[in-house]
Structures are given as structure tokens and as C-alpha cells.
Amino acid sequence: MDNLKKILEVLNDLIRINKDREAGYSKVSRELTPAEHNLRSAFERKVHESRNNISQLEHIADEIQHQLDDFEPAEENHYHESLAGRIYNIWSEVKDFFTGKDNNSLLKACAAGEAKAETCYEKALDAAEYPDEVLRTLHEHKSSFDQSKIEMTNLLEGNKS
């Protein structure tokens, strides 16, 4: 049961990270000019990816919460900084990378942010023992952040020319 609580705390952190990521990419996408359609398209894909991640993580978190509810009566949700929030705090160091910058700086910051999100997932994978389904989902998300980092780097290279 303690492991289920750890998993739920980690999932909640990852949900927060993906919500921040969704909001950030959505914000910068709206601020781009029509001539920057290639960036807008890339950022909108990140918004969609984040929404999918959130949906998957919330579904898993709901299932785990139901399992916990079966074991014990609902109790007040206590926030344990020892685990919950620790992964999110890694991300929060860069969550404002979406603030107004020129495109090259923005793309560098996005690549760095994607790398930081990937690190958060690595920490999450080490934080608890997961059922196979959850483990697969977390690995898929982590892999998509790596691909996203590469995409941002490629866009940066293309933007320099």
C-alpha cells in the first residue's frame, strides 16, 4: 500500500509537469506570427502530446486511487515533501523557459526544458516499483521527451540558416 501511495504522488508530480508544459507551449504558440508556422506546428504537437500524457497519467492515478480507497477509508491528502513535489521541483527550475525570447533562445530553452522533463521521468522511474502497464507508460513518455529535445534542436539548426 505504501508503494501505491508513492506511485500516486509521483504520478501527480508528472501530471503537474505535463500541465505546465502544455500551458507553456500553448502560450508561445499563440504568440508566434503567421510566418512562424513551422514553430507553431511543432509547439502545437507538444501541446497535444502533453494533453495525451496528462490523460494517461490521470487514468492511471484514478485506478491507483481506487485501489487505495479499497484498502482504507478516505483520509485527508497529506503532502509529503520527501517524495511528492521533489520531481516537480526539478522541473520548476525551468518551467518559465517559455517566456518571451527570440526564436533561437526559445528553441534552446525548449530543448533544455524537454531534457529536464526527461530527467524528471528518470527520477520518477527510480522513485517506486511500478506495475508493468505504468512502467511502459512512463518509459513511452520519457522517450517522447527525448525525441522532442531532438526536434527542438533540429528546429534550432534550421532556424539559424
RAHUDA-V766278 format. One record per residue. RES is the residue in three letters. SS is DSSP state (helix for helix, strand for strand, loop for the rest). PSI is psi as a letter, one per 40 degrees, with the letter a starting at -180 (* if undefined). NEAR is the number of other C-alpha atoms within 8 Angstrom. Layout:
res=(RES	RES)
ss=(SS	SS)
psi=(PSI	PSI)
near=(NEAR	NEAR)
This chain:
res=(MET	ASP	ASN	LEU	LYS	LYS	ILE	LEU	GLU	VAL	LEU	ASN	ASP	LEU	ILE	ARG	ILE	ASN	LYS	ASP	ARG	GLU	ALA	GLY	TYR	SER	LYS	VAL	SER	ARG	GLU	LEU	THR	PRO	ALA	GLU	HIS	ASN	LEU	ARG	SER	ALA	PHE	GLU	ARG	LYS	VAL	HIS	GLU	SER	ARG	ASN	ASN	ILE	SER	GLN	LEU	GLU	HIS	ILE	ALA	ASP	GLU	ILE	GLN	HIS	GLN	LEU	ASP	ASP	PHE	GLU	PRO	ALA	GLU	GLU	ASN	HIS	TYR	HIS	GLU	SER	LEU	ALA	GLY	ARG	ILE	TYR	ASN	ILE	TRP	SER	GLU	VAL	LYS	ASP	PHE	PHE	THR	GLY	LYS	ASP	ASN	ASN	SER	LEU	LEU	LYS	ALA	CYS	ALA	ALA	GLY	GLU	ALA	LYS	ALA	GLU	THR	CYS	TYR	GLU	LYS	ALA	LEU	ASP	ALA	ALA	GLU	TYR	PRO	ASP	GLU	VAL	LEU	ARG	THR	LEU	HIS	GLU	HIS	LYS	SER	SER	PHE	ASP	GLN	SER	LYS	ILE	GLU	MET	THR	ASN	LEU	LEU	GLU	GLY	ASN	LYS	SER)
ss=(loop	helix	helix	helix	helix	helix	helix	helix	helix	helix	helix	helix	helix	helix	helix	helix	helix	helix	helix	helix	helix	helix	helix	helix	helix	helix	helix	helix	helix	helix	helix	loop	loop	helix	helix	helix	helix	helix	helix	helix	helix	helix	helix	helix	helix	helix	helix	helix	helix	helix	helix	helix	helix	helix	helix	helix	helix	helix	helix	helix	helix	helix	helix	helix	helix	helix	helix	helix	helix	helix	helix	loop	loop	loop	loop	loop	loop	loop	loop	loop	loop	loop	loop	loop	loop	helix	helix	helix	helix	helix	helix	helix	loop	loop	helix	helix	helix	helix	loop	loop	loop	loop	helix	helix	helix	helix	helix	helix	helix	helix	helix	helix	helix	helix	helix	helix	helix	helix	helix	helix	helix	helix	helix	helix	helix	helix	helix	loop	loop	loop	loop	helix	helix	helix	helix	helix	helix	helix	helix	helix	helix	helix	helix	helix	helix	helix	helix	helix	helix	helix	helix	helix	helix	helix	helix	helix	helix	helix	helix	helix	loop)
psi=(d	d	d	d	d	d	d	d	d	d	d	d	d	d	d	d	d	d	d	d	d	d	d	d	d	d	d	d	d	d	e	i	i	d	e	f	d	d	d	d	d	d	d	d	d	d	d	d	d	d	d	d	d	d	d	d	d	d	d	d	d	d	d	d	d	d	d	d	d	d	d	i	i	h	i	h	h	h	h	h	d	d	d	h	d	d	d	d	d	d	d	e	d	e	e	e	e	e	i	h	i	i	d	d	d	d	d	d	d	d	d	d	d	d	d	d	d	d	d	d	d	d	d	d	d	e	d	i	h	i	i	d	d	d	d	d	d	d	d	d	d	d	d	d	d	d	d	d	d	d	d	d	d	d	d	d	d	d	d	d	*)
near=(6	5	8	9	9	12	12	11	11	13	11	10	12	13	12	9	11	12	11	9	12	13	9	11	13	11	9	12	11	7	6	11	6	5	5	8	9	6	10	11	8	8	12	11	8	12	13	9	8	12	11	8	11	11	8	9	11	10	8	9	11	8	8	10	9	8	8	11	9	7	7	6	6	5	4	4	4	4	5	7	7	6	11	14	11	9	14	13	8	9	13	8	7	8	11	8	9	13	7	6	8	6	7	10	8	13	12	11	10	12	13	9	12	12	11	11	12	12	8	13	13	9	9	10	10	7	10	9	8	8	6	6	7	9	10	8	9	10	9	8	10	12	9	8	12	11	8	11	13	9	8	12	11	8	10	11	8	7	8	6	4)
